[in-house]
């Protein structure tokens, strides 16, 4: 053989490595196209669901998988749940996908659970021969053999698991596995980004929906970093104008004074820390406000959150109340506003009005008519019947109140006092008395009563407003054949907090307990503070006692979380809860509340930090 032939014979074996290199290059290009395809679909997706379905479809079509599933991680529940699937249009695969939807897998269970636990991918050539598969019958029915499972993770941790299945036995492909891990990280960051966007959207919507002014202040720059629509609407500035200013620009306080105040607040953060002052509006006017401040940590700095309420109407109401009370005190020192007399049949025969009451008093009484014969707003028929019986019995009365509609359609309220009068022969001749209009006093009284329906410390409903609400809820339950639950909550160890740290700390703890109760419950659930460390929760339309027990367990867990104390030590306060059901235990509101109270005392006596349902005496 010649020299040239020998040289050609030595070169031929190099063809195999070249083909292998070309295959590897083609495979690398295909995987790169896969990664780019995943990136494009995530960029174009209009929703998280659409993005997940697109990723599943692209991977399946590009690499020959028959079905893809996404399992979302629920850290709280400690389980994965199948939320999205894609598969080729085959009857067996459709059944496989249907059986997968809503599937829940515990951490460490099955292939997906193991990947979630370890954070590392798994490639199984044939799932029918792998003992780690929890439901081999489902895969066998669909003809599934090969499977690859890998985590979807972001910088914040694993957000879920992607699982792809094939009807063929598939040996591990290291390059494909690497590409899928990259796709998993892309998807994880996308999901984290969308979650942040959704949280920001909800935060913005919540801010703008608030009737209070909400202002976020950068502590270092002393500038507003965000404000809600209520701020702009109330003060007259645009949002851009507000973000170019700081609190020193609209408050009657210097920047240095504010800086010192904020420094003190940061050094001793408290959930209840505020001020009463005046904001300067764009038109130069000022409005009074009361503000609560909260502290938010952001990276290496702080944001001061000021939640401010325009109190102009409240101050006007308070001034009106003070004026009304002063007027009432002066009226009580004057003689009667009008004088009246009746005959033996209680018909008005004489009516002398003071000059200020010439018009209004004629609506309170009318010559020739008995008081109950005229149209009235107040009292009701029973009230008039009682007053009539008292007069027919010839008994004196004082401060009988009634109301009639005036010519202007406004209800006018009057108070009258009277006593029987006798004729020359000593026989009953009728009544004589005095009266005055009390419309402003009644309206002021009603406004004062309205202010008394909330607990001043926590902002929750108080006993005054809770009892009527409980009665109405019981009536609704009866009408709708429904069930409601009263949960009586009493704090364990609260007295020790008061004794050791003082009442101010105790008050702050009660405010935090109220906040945790409201945060744990539905918006429709009623929460009230009855006094001291006693709260009551009213749950309507409950299915059964198990549902109530679940809610009660959440409340106990939430209240039992530690509370920071002024000395930096965490404080443990727990809750004993008593439950009474309507109509199971009682259909009378006061009995229902008493039963819940009794069940709460039983919880305290037996163990504390527990929930007990009301048990009838002798019920075992």
PEFENQUI-V110551 format. One record per run of one state. SS is the DSSP state (hx for helix, st for strand, lp for the rest). FROM is the first residue (numbers start at 1). TO is the last residue. If there is no record, write none. Layout:
BEGIN
SS | FROM | TO
SS | FROM | TO
END
This chain:
BEGIN
lp | 1 | 2
hx | 3 | 12
lp | 13 | 13
hx | 14 | 44
lp | 45 | 47
hx | 48 | 63
lp | 64 | 66
st | 67 | 74
lp | 75 | 78
st | 79 | 87
lp | 88 | 90
hx | 91 | 100
lp | 101 | 103
st | 104 | 106
lp | 107 | 109
hx | 110 | 118
lp | 119 | 121
st | 122 | 124
lp | 125 | 126
hx | 127 | 129
lp | 130 | 135
hx | 136 | 142
lp | 143 | 145
st | 146 | 154
lp | 155 | 156
st | 157 | 166
lp | 167 | 173
hx | 174 | 209
lp | 210 | 212
st | 213 | 218
lp | 219 | 222
st | 223 | 227
lp | 228 | 228
hx | 229 | 235
lp | 236 | 238
hx | 239 | 243
lp | 244 | 246
hx | 247 | 249
lp | 250 | 250
st | 251 | 251
lp | 252 | 254
hx | 255 | 267
lp | 268 | 273
st | 274 | 280
lp | 281 | 285
st | 286 | 298
lp | 299 | 300
st | 301 | 310
lp | 311 | 311
hx | 312 | 332
lp | 333 | 337
st | 338 | 342
lp | 343 | 347
st | 348 | 353
lp | 354 | 354
hx | 355 | 357
lp | 358 | 360
hx | 361 | 363
lp | 364 | 366
st | 367 | 367
lp | 368 | 370
hx | 371 | 373
lp | 374 | 377
st | 378 | 378
lp | 379 | 380
hx | 381 | 392
lp | 393 | 396
st | 397 | 405
lp | 406 | 410
st | 411 | 422
lp | 423 | 427
st | 428 | 437
lp | 438 | 438
hx | 439 | 451
lp | 452 | 453
st | 454 | 454
lp | 455 | 460
st | 461 | 461
lp | 462 | 462
hx | 463 | 480
lp | 481 | 483
st | 484 | 492
lp | 493 | 493
hx | 494 | 501
lp | 502 | 502
hx | 503 | 520
lp | 521 | 525
st | 526 | 531
lp | 532 | 533
st | 534 | 539
lp | 540 | 544
hx | 545 | 559
lp | 560 | 562
st | 563 | 564
lp | 565 | 569
st | 570 | 571
lp | 572 | 573
st | 574 | 582
lp | 583 | 588
hx | 589 | 606
lp | 607 | 610
st | 611 | 613
lp | 614 | 620
END
